[in-house]
Amino acid sequence: MSDLNQLESQTLEAIANAADEAALEGVRLSALGKKGAISALLATLGKMSPDERKTAGAAINALKDKVGEALAGRRAVLKDAALETRLASETLDVTLPVRESPIETGRIHPISQVMDELTAIFADMGFSIAEGPDVESDDYNFTKLNFPAGHPAREMHDTFFFNPDEAGDRKLLRTHTSPVQVRTMLNVKPPIRVICPGRTYRCDSDQTHTPMFHQVEGLVIDKSANLGHLKWILEEFCKAFFEVPNVKMRFRPSFFPFTEPSMEVDIQCRRSGGEIRFGEGEDWLEILGCGMVHANVLRNCGVDPDEYQGFAWGMGIDRIAMLKYGMPDLRAFFEADVRWLSHYGFRPLDLPTLAGGLSG
């Protein structure tokens, strides 16, 4: 009996210490297999007397049942552990990270931002916004602006013309926003103080020119409007837009059919390491054209040049955006590259204000 107790103790200990199902199967074979220890004891029952067989058989069968239960229990534990291990090793994370909200990922295009900046600056000076169609007549785009038919200045504008209509007139994509000035003078009685931002079109394409670009023009018509007023407006605009305390400007004589006298304006700057800083340095950079509105333009638009006079100016929005924010290639403005927009774009709530700073 002591041998039976010892066998039971050893077998149950081996079952409890089995590290995996293969080791447990080895313990089962050593105890219950054909040549196992318990099977060997059962084989000896035939040589015993009936009384011995009855006592020994009950004890051996009880051991066999206990070992069988222990094997089944340990097998269940090992199967559960093996399943957990497999699940842990084969687990795939099918969840997605939390996406940023549109307010975090969305970006305002630099052109839209600069238009908002222009609006904020000129609105503070009392200007309103005027807009007009992109498709214009030759009369509004050229003739009323003192471009007579065949005038060589028309060659300065590489114009997109449409096919002639039944009357022989050809519409065109406006080459500047000056037709908006014409429409304003034809429909609004002076005094007039407007800016005209919008898309314009010319047959040109390189690093600093695109077939479609953006301009903003300004127009002031009044009885006392003069070049002193124009100079002050442009100086205040440049200080506010480029966010510098002082600027030096240089006005050079030029020619535009719709202004007389006409001038091109340079702003003082310093070029260093591919960067341009305004309000300092010894260099100059042309940024816009301007002048007093030609008497013929006033007359063509129904304004008496003997009673009213005015001044106008125009600049490329894309160009001043490149200068302010350090963008090297104009073509990237129109390529819809999300990476470019993510880098140069503005957060949706960074609204430009004169008090809070235009560029955030």
Beta strands, then each sheet from edge to edge (+ up, - down):
strand 1: 128-129
strand 2: 135-137
strand 3: 171-173
strand 4: 192-201
strand 5: 212-222
strand 6: 249-256
strand 7: 259-272
strand 8: 275-278
strand 9: 283-293
strand 10: 309-316
sheet 1: 1+ 4+ 5- 10+ 9- 7+ 6-
sheet 2: 1+ 4+ 5- 10+ 9- 7+ 8-
sheet 3: 2+ 3-
end
